[in-house]
C-alpha cells in the first residue's frame, strides 16, 4: 500500500561544526574542522576547500591551511540533539529518529491545525534556529526516500518541497548516487554501462536490473527509481542494532591499545543492551583504515546474551582475524555493533551460581555506573591509554513498562 502523506526529512547542517560555531561567535563564517588526527566534521566554509569527514587532519590542513581546528565536545552535541528532538516532538508526535542529527516527521494530520507541509517545515526550521541556534535543512515529499533526497539537494540551510505531481520530474535528472544503496562499486558498474541518472535506471525493466546487480539490489533500485517506497514513519520502534565507535586518529596503535578501546566499546554498548532488556546473537566489528578503505567482520553466537564477557570474547575473536589488515594499512576508526536483537528478561537469581555470576557482576557494575557515572569503573587495561573519540548515537528506546536492570 502506497503511503500518501506528507513526510519531512529534517537534517542538521554540518552538525558538530555548527554547534562549535554557535557556541563561539569567533568561528562563525570561518572554516572549522572538528577533530585533529581525523576530521569528524567540517563546516561548509571548510567543505568548500574539499575538506570531508573521515579525512586525515594533515590532508585537511593542506587543503584549507587557514581552517580552525577544534577538539570535539561530545556532551555539547548530545545536548543540542536532545533540544532539537524536543522541537521535532513538539511539532508532531510522529517522529522517527535516524541519528542524533536527523529524523523523519509525518505531518499528514497537521494541515487543519498548522497549515500545509511547507508551512510546517518552514516553522520547524525557524524554531530550531531560534530555540537551539542551529541551521537545519528540510525536505518534504510523499515518501521517506524522496524526502531524504530532497533535503540532500536543498543543503545547506534550505527547504525543498517536492510536489506530488512533480516527483519523477524532480527525481529522474539526479545522478544515480542519489539512490539509497548506490555506493562507489554500484555507481562504477552503472557508469560503465552508460547509466548516470536515476531516469536512466528507471528506463530499465526490473529483470534487467536484477541481471546486472542481483535480485535484492536490482529490485530495490527499480522501486526507488520510480519513487516506490511504502514505508510509513515509525514511532516507538526499537533499534535493530546497538553500536558505538571511536575515531582513533592516524597515529600507530598497538594491539593492546586496540584491545583497550574494544573493551571500552563493548562495556558501553552491553550496558545499553541490558538497560533496554535486550539480548543479541551477532557481533559486528567495523574498521576504517588510514587509506580510507573499510572492513566489516561479524560473528553469530549460538544463544542470545547480554553478558559483557561473552560478547567481548566474540569481538576479540573478530579483531584477531582483522589484525593483518590493521598492521598493513593502519587504523583510524574502530566500531562495534550488536545485532540480531531480541527482548530479554532481567537476571534470574534462581540460575546455578556459575551461570548467574557473570550476569550478577554486569548488573552490579551497571548499578555503580548509573549512580556515579560511566567513568566510575574503568578496566585496568584502559588506564593511561588514549580511548579515542566517542561518537554520540541515538539512544535505544526502552521496552514499554520495563525497569532498568540495576533497579
N, C-alpha and C positions, 0 to 999 in steps of 0.2 A: 504494500500500500504506500503510495507516494505521500510524503508529509508536506502539505501545502500550508505552511505557517511562517511568518517572518522570523528569521533567526539572525541574531547578531554574533559575530566573532569579534571579541574585544581583545586587543593585544597591546600591551605596554611597549613603548618605543625605547630600544636600547636600555633595557630596564635598569641594570646595575649602574651604568654610566649616567642615566637620567637622575637616579637618586643622588649620586655624587654631585651633579650639577645643581640639583635642587637645594642640597644642604650646604653648598659652598658657592656663594654668588661669584667668586673669582673664577670659577670654572665654566660659567655659562658662556656659550658661544665659542668655546675653545675646544680643541681636540683633546679628549680624555680617554685614557686607557686604564681599565681596571685590571689589576694583576701585573706582576713583574715578569717572572720567568715564562709564563704563558698568558696570553690575552684571554681574560674571562669575559670581557665586554668592551666595546668601543663606542664612543659617541658618534653621531652621524658626521660630526666635523672630522673625526679621525677616519671613519669609514670612507670618506671622500678621497683619502690618500691611499686606499687599498688595504687598510688595517682590518683584519677579520678575527672573529672569535676562534680560539684554539691556535692562533698563530704564535710563533715564538716571540718573546719580548724583544730580542735583539733585531729580528727582522722587522717588527712593527716600528721600532725606533728608526731604522734605516728608511722606511717608507715615510714616516712622519716624525722628523727629528725634534720638532717643537711640541710634540704631544706631551701632556702632563700625565704621568703615571701615578696612580693612587692605589694603595692597598685595599683589598676587598673588605667590606664591613657587612658580613652576613646577617647579623641581628637587625641592622637597618633595613636590609632588603626584605627580610621576613616581616617586619613591622609594616613596611609600605604595602606589601602584598595583602596582608590582613585588612588594611584600611581600604584598599581598592575592592576587595571582595565584599566588604560591607556595603560599598556603593552598588556593586552588582546586585546583591540580595535585597537592597532597598529599592531597586528598580523593578525586579521581578523575582518571584520565588523559584523560577525555573532556570537555575544556573548549573552548568556542568563545567567544573574546573578542569583544565588540561594540564596546567603547570602553575607555578606561582605567579606568572605574569600574563596568562591568557585564559579565556573561558568562552563557552557558548552560552547565549541567553535566548530563551524562547520568549518573544514579546507579542505573540499572536493574540493574547487575550487583553492587551492593554489599549487597543485602539479607542474605545469609548471613554476611558478614564484618563489616558495620557497622550492620545493622538496617534498618528501613523508612525510606522517604524523609523522613518528617517528623523522624525521629531524626537522620538525616544532616544535614538542613537546620539543625536546632537546634544540632548540634555545630559546623557550619560557622560559624554566626553567633557562637557563643561563642568560637571560635578567632580569628576576625577581630578581635573586640573585645579578647581577651586578648593576642594577638601583635602586632596592628597598632594597636590603640587606637581603632578606628573602628566606628560603628554601621553595620549592613548589613541590608537588607530582602531576604527571600527568598520567592518564590512557587513553589509546587510544583503541577505538573499533568502530564497525559499529552502535551501539545503545547507547542511553543515559544510559540505565540501566547497560550494560556491561562496559561502560567506567567508570562509578562511582564505580562499583565493582572492576575494575582493579586498580583504584587509591587507594582504600582502602587496597587492597592486597599489593600494592607497597610501602605503607608508612613505615617509614618516608623518605622524600627527595629522592623519587625514580621515575622511569619511567617504565611503563609496557604497552607493545603493545600486544593486543590480535589479532592474525591473523584471517582473515575471515574463513579460513579452519580449525581453531582450537578452535572455540568459545565454543562449547559444551564440548570439552576435557578439556578446562580451567574451565568452569563453574560447571560442574556436580560433581567434587570431593569436592567442597566447602561446608561448613556447611550451613544448612537451614537458619541460621540467616543472611546470606548474601542477602537473597531475601528481597526486599522492602516490608514492611508490616508485616514482621515476627518479632514480639516483644516477650517479655517473655511469654505471655499467649499462643500465637500461637505456639511458639517453644516448650513449655512444652507439648502441645497437640500432636504435631507431634512426639516428642521424646517418648511420652507414647505409640505410635503406632509403635515404632521402626524405625521411619523415621528421619534420621540425616543429610543426604546430599541432595544437590539440585538434584542430579541424581536420588535419591530415590523418590523425589517429581515428577520429570519428568516421572518416570516409571508408575505413577498412571494416569488413564484417567481423563478427566475433570469432568465427572459426579461423580467419586469417591471423588475428592477433594471438589466438591460442597456439597456433602452429609456430608463431615467431617467438613467443615469450613463455609458453607453458599455460596450462589450464587456469590456474589461480590468477596469475598476473594478467593474462590475456582478458579474462572475463572482468577482472577488476578495472582495468584501464578502459575497456569498451564501455562499461557502465558510467565511469566518471566523465569520459569524453562526451557523453550525451546528457550529463548532469543528472544521472540516476543515482540518487543517494537517499534512501528512505529512512535513515536513522533519525529518531527524534532526539531532543535534548533530554538526557537522563539526569535526574537529581537523586542524590542519596545512594547512587550506585557505588559499591565498594571497588577499590582499585584492584586490577587484575595482577599487579605486581607491586612489590615494595622494594625500593632500592636507594642507594646513595653512592656518591662518587667523590673522588678527591683529585683536584688538579695538583700535580707534583712538581711543576716547573721543569726545567731542562737539565738540571744537574744530575750527575750519576747517582743511582740509588742501589744500595746493596740488597742482597736477598733478605737480610734481617730487617732493613728499612721497610721493604715491601710487606714482609710478614707483619710488622707492627701496624702499618696502615690497614692491611687487610683485616686484622683482628679488630681494630677500632671501628671499621665499617660494619663488620658483622655484629659486633656488640650493639651498635646503634640500631641497626635495622631489625635484629631479632627482638630487641626491646619493643620496637614499634609493632612487630608481629604479635607479640604477647599482649600488648596493651589493647590491640584490636581483637583479641581472642581468635587468632588465626593460626594456621599451620601451613607449611609448604613442603613440596616434594622436590622442586627443581631449583638449583642454584646456578646463576648465570654470572660469569666473570667477563667484564668488559675492559679492554685496554686500548689506549691510544698511544702511538709511538712518536718518537721525535721526528720521523719523516712524514708525519700526519696520516699514516695508514692506521687501520684499526683492526682489532680481532675480538671475537666473541667465543667463549667456551662455556658449555653447560654440562651439568651432571644431575641426573634424576636419581633420588634415593628410593628405597623400597617402601618406606612408611612415612606419611606426613608427620612433621615435627616442628616445634618452635624452640627446641633446645639449641642454645648457642654453640656448644662444643661440637654437636653433630654437624650443624651447618657450616661452622668454621672449618671442620675437617674436610668437608666437601670442597669448600673454597680453596683451601690449601692444596688439595689434590689438583684442582684446575690450574692454580698458579704454577705448580711443579711442571705441568705439561707445557705451559706458555713461556717458561724461563728462557729457552733457547732464543725465542723471538725478542724477549726483553733485552737479553745480553747483546743481541746482534743490532737492534735498532734503537735502544734506549726507550724509556717510557716517560710519558708526560701526564697520563691520567689513568687512574685505576678505579673501577666501579664494580659493585656487586648488586645484583637484583635477585629477589626471591619470587618465584612464580609458581604456577600450579597451586594456587592458594585455595584453602577451604576453611570453613569455620571450625574452630577448635573449642574445647571446653577447658575451664580452669583446672589447675593442678588437683589431681585426685590423691588425697593423702592415704587412701587405702592401698595404693600401689606398693609392691615389695620395695624394701629400703633401697636396694641397688638401682631400681628403676626410678624411684621418686627423688633420689638425692640430687641429680643434675638439675631437674626442674625446680626443686626447692631452692637450690643455690641461685638459679636465674631469678626466681621470684624475690629472694632476699636482696639481690643486687638491684633489681628493678625498684624495690621499695626505697633503698638508700638513694638511688639517683633521682627518684621522684621527689624526695624530701629535700635533698641537699644539692641537686644539680648534677648534670651528666658528668662533669669533671671531678666529682667527689670520689669516684672509684676509677682507677687507671691501672691497666696492665703494666707489670714491671717492665716488659719488653718495650713499652712505648715511652718510658721515661727518657728524657733527653733527646728524643728523636723528633724531627720535623714531621708533623702528621699530614702535611699538605693542606690545601684549601677546600673546606667542605662546602658543597653547593646545596642551598636550601631547596626542599622539594615540597610539593603539595601534600599535606598530611592525609593519611587514610581516614575514612570515616569509621567510627566505632560501630560495632554491631548494635542494633537498637536494643536498649534495655540492659546492655552488658555493663558490668562494673570493671574497673581496672584490676588486673591480676594481683596487684600489690595491695589492694584494699583490705 
